[in-house]
């Protein structure tokens, strides 16, 4: 299986680039504003622009890339893990308002850490720690996050 990296990445990266263009257009409809007075579309627009530039760089470099060399000790990530991570992100979106930011972040990050190979005894407290620490950061920045139905 000597497939070049370019042949395997051109399709998905092209779709990602098109998605970036679409996201930038949609974000610009919200009003970008300026650096001193950013509008609601400022961050999504520039994030989409960065994504589009990265996709373009990959498309330019992919056909010339040599085939990847797999380290025999590295296990490929696999489709099941990818779909599990995607399902967890969907759960995050569904649970955020009901459970709240800290709880949802802990509930989703722990399995994501586990998918990445971290033991449960480390992944669970780490997920909770990241949820609490990021809540404190956003609270210090005076940004409101969902608290969930139990804390109202």
C-alpha positions in Angstrom: 0.0 0.0 0.0 2.3 2.8 -1.2 -0.3 5.5 -1.4 1.2 9.0 -1.4 0.0 11.4 1.2 -1.2 13.7 -1.4 -3.7 11.3 -2.9 -5.2 10.6 0.5 -5.5 14.2 1.6 -6.6 16.2 -1.5 -10.3 15.3 -1.2 -10.8 15.9 2.5 -8.6 19.0 2.6 -10.5 20.5 -0.4 -13.8 19.9 1.5 -12.2 21.5 4.6 -11.1 24.5 2.5 -14.6 24.9 1.0 -16.0 24.7 4.5 -13.6 27.4 5.6 -14.7 29.7 2.8 -18.4 29.1 3.6 -17.7 29.8 7.3 -15.8 33.0 6.5 -18.7 34.3 4.3 -21.3 33.4 7.0 -19.2 35.0 9.8 -18.8 38.2 7.7 -22.6 38.6 7.7 -22.5 39.0 11.4 -20.2 42.0 11.2 -16.5 41.6 11.6 -15.8 45.0 13.2 -12.2 46.0 13.8 -9.3 44.9 16.1 -10.2 47.6 18.6 -14.0 47.0 18.4 -14.5 43.4 17.2 -18.0 42.4 16.0 -19.7 39.1 16.6 -18.2 37.7 13.4 -14.6 38.8 14.2 -13.3 35.6 15.8 -15.2 33.1 13.5 -14.1 35.0 10.4 -10.4 35.0 11.3 -10.5 31.4 12.5 -12.1 30.4 9.2 -9.6 32.4 7.3 -6.7 30.7 9.2 -8.3 27.3 8.5 -8.6 28.1 4.8 -4.9 29.2 4.7 -3.9 26.0 6.4 -6.0 23.9 3.9 -4.4 25.8 1.0 -0.9 25.1 2.4 -1.7 21.4 2.7 -3.1 21.3 -0.8 0.1 22.9 -2.2 2.4 20.7 -0.3 0.5 17.4 -0.3 1.3 16.2 -3.9 5.0 16.7 -3.4 5.1 15.0 0.0 6.8 11.7 0.3 4.8 8.8 1.5 4.5 8.7 5.3 6.7 6.3 7.1 4.9 4.6 10.0 6.8 3.8 13.1 6.1 0.1 13.9 5.4 1.0 17.5 2.7 3.6 16.7 -0.9 2.3 16.5 -3.0 4.1 13.9 -5.8 6.2 15.5 -8.5 4.3 13.6 -12.1 5.1 12.5 -13.8 3.8 15.7 -11.8 6.2 17.9 -12.5 9.1 15.5 -16.2 8.4 15.5 -16.2 8.0 19.3 -14.5 11.4 19.6 -17.0 13.0 17.2 -19.9 11.5 19.2 -18.5 12.9 22.4 -18.3 16.4 20.8 -22.0 16.0 19.8 -22.8 15.0 23.4 -21.0 18.1 24.5 -23.2 20.3 22.4 -26.4 18.6 23.7 -25.4 18.5 27.4 -23.9 21.9 27.8 -27.0 23.9 28.6 -28.5 21.1 30.8 -25.5 20.0 32.8 -23.4 23.2 32.7 -19.9 24.0 31.5 -17.8 22.4 34.2 -19.8 19.1 34.4 -20.1 18.7 30.6 -16.4 19.5 30.1 -15.4 16.9 32.7 -17.9 14.3 31.3 -16.6 14.8 27.7 -12.9 15.4 28.3 -12.4 12.3 30.5 -13.4 9.8 27.7 -11.5 11.9 25.2 -8.4 11.6 27.3 -9.1 7.9 27.5 -9.4 7.6 23.7 -6.0 9.3 23.6 -4.5 6.6 25.8 -4.7 8.1 29.3 -5.7 5.8 32.1 -9.2 6.4 33.7 -7.6 7.2 37.1 -5.8 10.1 35.5 -8.4 11.0 32.8 -11.4 11.5 35.1 -9.7 13.9 37.6 -7.9 15.7 34.7 -11.2 16.3 32.9 -12.6 17.8 36.0 -9.5 19.9 36.7 -9.6 21.3 33.1 -13.3 22.1 33.5 -12.8 23.9 36.8 -9.6 25.7 35.7 -11.1 26.9 32.4 -14.3 28.0 34.2 -12.1 30.1 36.5 -10.3 31.6 33.6 -13.5 32.5 31.8 -15.0 33.8 35.1 -11.9 36.0 35.5 -12.5 37.4 32.0 -16.1 38.1 33.0 -17.4 35.6 30.3 -20.6 33.9 31.3 -20.9 30.1 30.7 -23.9 27.8 31.2 -24.2 26.6 34.8 -26.8 23.9 34.2 -30.2 23.2 35.6 -29.0 22.0 39.0 -27.2 25.3 40.0 -30.0 27.7 39.1 
